[in-house]
Amino acid sequence: MKKASLSAVVLVSANAMFAAAPLPAETFPAYADSDICARLMLGPITESRVSCSQSTVKDGANPVLIRLQNNLVLDVNKQKMIQKLVGQFLLATGEVKAKNGTMKLAEVSPIQAKDIPAGDPARKLMDARTYKSDAKLHEKIRHELAMMPYISEFDFISFSMMGSDVILSGWTVRDTNRSEAYNRVKDIEGVTSIVNNIDVLPLGINDNQIRAGARAQLQQSLSRYFWGSGSDIKIVVKNGDIILLGTVSTKADSDIAFIKCNSVRGAFHVFNLLRVNPGKAAEKLERSGSKTHV
Amino acid sequence: MSKRVLNFNFKRASVVVVVLLVTMAGCSRASRPTVKKIPANAEFSGFFKSYTNLKPVEGMDGALGYAATDAQKNLHKYIACVIDPVEVYLASNADDAKLTDTARSAATEYFRAALVKAVSSAYPVVDQAGPLVLRLRPALVGVDFGGEADTVNIGKVRVEMELVDSVTGEQIAALVDKQSLGGEADIGSGNPAQQEKWAAAREAFDGWAGRVRDFLNASNELSAEDADKADKAYQPYGESAVAAR
């Protein structure tokens, strides 16, 4: 009996030791962003970027950290610690799980951009020149991602390039799309590194009801944007929030989409990031507002 | 006084236990699956409501399939699935009394697990039916019995599988896979010499599950027209997208 108890104690202690083995804490410069802007607007921190970060967090989007050195988006365990710092640079300390894109925050302190030394790789995100890319390589990547077979109206995978370094971002309901996108891009000649910021969305029944409701509403009013296996309008649903992405022909269609999604039962906020006439208005954030569902 | 209370409680407890046992026995009997058989001389088991849409699947020997092409109801419109327990249809001339629970559950549970593994990266497997969720209904058809007592032989088994809308029950895709993968595989024997045959059976189940996934992959391939639309529609967001244009 004694032996058994002793073995149990040893086993439990060993288990606890392994389970609690902490990752080494790291300190690095970061930008406090919103989940939405971080996964769509990877680019220099401009006024419009800061405005996007702050307004979307105010409307209910989750605050996240972007590790400036490599553009890695990190979901943090203590969102309150960075909530008020969204739109600012800061020095973050904690345990990073790069593979999962998560961080256990220990400490944050605001810094100024000028505090980051000139040659530091962390300055990359602030320099617009970094984002120039080879048009041919960009097109190859775009085409590969466009042809993925399991992409639905509820997935949106985006990417940015810093020379030959690729940052994958966006949201998907299928885990396999995250790895498929990575593998497709990895195999393209000329790509040197990939940071995978694609977020895998939970498939809760409430979010699925919102997805189905939003698609039904949009198909009813804007059917010309939908076809057999996909659509021009992407409906990303995360924890009750709807993010509208893609391209429509007119501002009126964008407004209709926003209004229709606002009437979807169970949805908390609608973030309208639809683009109108891509040649002219690309990357312009067209937020029409938000709503709280009662 | 306390002794009387104790006696009274003991009696009540006994009654409750008896009622519980009777209920449990009733439940377990009710949950025992019924034995189904392929109707004599029938081409299909009758597991699907309709087999009329089935056509030979290109690139898959011995497979008949169907995938809805309706713009509103097709495989692309679903993002997850629930997988039902595997049903068993015995061969027409098989003696149903020979089917033991052990052999049945070994076959059906292994095959279901193989299906979960094969399908989940395409359609994540969830517990609840609902909107955007498919229901995968699988069946092992033509199960017979081995030479050894209490063993199930899957040498002539084929797989019938359909994906239906989990809310309406409407058929979205179906596959009848007549590919014979079972060989001499036997299930349910405790004889160590039969372990090889059980390994062969596992391989067959993995093979059928893999072919279900192949069928889903083929059905999810974009048509030339849709590929063109998807290519034109897809524009990434982000700073470098502007720089590249």
Contacts between the chains, C-beta under 8 A, distances in Angstrom:
chain1	res1	chain2	res2	distance
A	40	B	237	4.2
A	40	B	238	6.8
A	41	B	237	6.6
A	41	B	238	6.6
A	41	B	239	7.3
A	42	B	238	5.1
A	42	B	239	6.6
A	43	B	238	6.0
A	43	B	239	2.7
A	43	B	240	7.4
A	44	B	239	6.5
A	128	B	239	7.1
A	131	B	238	7.9
A	131	B	239	4.1
A	131	B	240	4.6
A	131	B	243	5.5
A	132	B	240	7.2
A	132	B	243	4.9
A	133	B	240	4.5
A	133	B	243	5.8
A	133	B	244	5.3
A	134	B	244	7.7
A	135	B	244	4.8
A	135	B	245	7.7
A	138	B	240	6.6
A	138	B	241	7.4
A	138	B	244	3.7
A	139	B	244	7.3
A	142	B	234	6.5
A	142	B	235	7.5
A	142	B	236	6.3
A	143	B	231	6.3
A	145	B	234	6.7
A	145	B	236	7.4
A	146	B	230	5.3
A	146	B	231	4.8
A	146	B	233	7.7
A	146	B	234	3.8
A	147	B	222	6.9
A	147	B	227	6.4
A	147	B	230	6.9
A	147	B	231	7.0
A	149	B	217	7.0
A	149	B	220	4.6
A	149	B	221	5.9
A	149	B	222	6.4
A	150	B	122	6.0
A	150	B	220	6.1
A	151	B	230	7.6
A	152	B	76	6.2
A	152	B	77	7.5
A	152	B	79	5.7
A	154	B	79	6.0
A	154	B	132	7.8
A	157	B	236	7.8
A	158	B	236	4.2
A	158	B	237	4.7
A	158	B	238	5.7
A	159	B	236	5.1
A	159	B	238	6.6
A	159	B	240	7.8
A	160	B	236	7.5
A	160	B	238	3.8
A	160	B	239	6.0
A	160	B	240	4.7
A	160	B	241	7.4
A	161	B	240	4.0
A	161	B	243	8.0
A	161	B	244	7.4
A	162	B	240	7.1
A	167	B	238	7.8
A	169	B	238	7.4
A	173	B	79	4.8
A	173	B	80	7.5
A	173	B	124	7.4
A	174	B	79	7.0
A	174	B	121	7.1
A	174	B	122	7.2
A	174	B	123	7.9
A	174	B	124	6.3
A	175	B	121	6.5
A	175	B	124	7.0
A	176	B	121	3.8
A	176	B	122	6.5
A	203	B	79	7.0
A	203	B	80	5.2
A	203	B	124	5.8
A	203	B	126	5.8
A	205	B	128	5.6
A	205	B	130	4.9
A	208	B	79	7.5
A	208	B	80	7.4
A	208	B	130	5.5
A	208	B	131	5.4
A	208	B	132	5.0
A	208	B	133	6.8
A	209	B	130	6.9
A	209	B	131	5.6
A	211	B	79	7.6
A	211	B	131	7.3
A	211	B	132	5.9
A	212	B	131	3.5
A	212	B	132	5.4
A	213	B	131	7.9
A	219	B	72	7.7
A	226	B	71	7.5
A	227	B	71	6.9
A	227	B	226	6.2
A	227	B	229	5.4
A	228	B	69	7.0
A	228	B	71	4.9
A	228	B	74	6.2
A	228	B	76	6.8
A	228	B	223	7.3
A	228	B	226	5.7
A	229	B	74	7.2
A	229	B	76	4.1
A	229	B	220	7.9
A	229	B	222	5.7
A	229	B	223	7.4
A	229	B	226	4.5
A	229	B	230	7.3
A	230	B	76	6.8
A	230	B	226	6.7
A	230	B	229	6.9
A	230	B	230	5.4
A	230	B	233	7.1
A	231	B	233	7.6
A	232	B	233	4.6
A	245	B	237	7.3
A	246	B	233	7.0
A	247	B	233	7.1
A	247	B	235	6.3
A	273	B	237	7.6
A	275	B	235	7.5
A	278	B	235	5.5
A	279	B	245	7.9
A	282	B	235	7.3
A	282	B	241	6.7
A	282	B	242	5.9
A	282	B	245	7.2
A	283	B	237	6.5
A	283	B	238	7.4
A	283	B	239	7.3
A	283	B	241	7.0
A	283	B	242	5.5
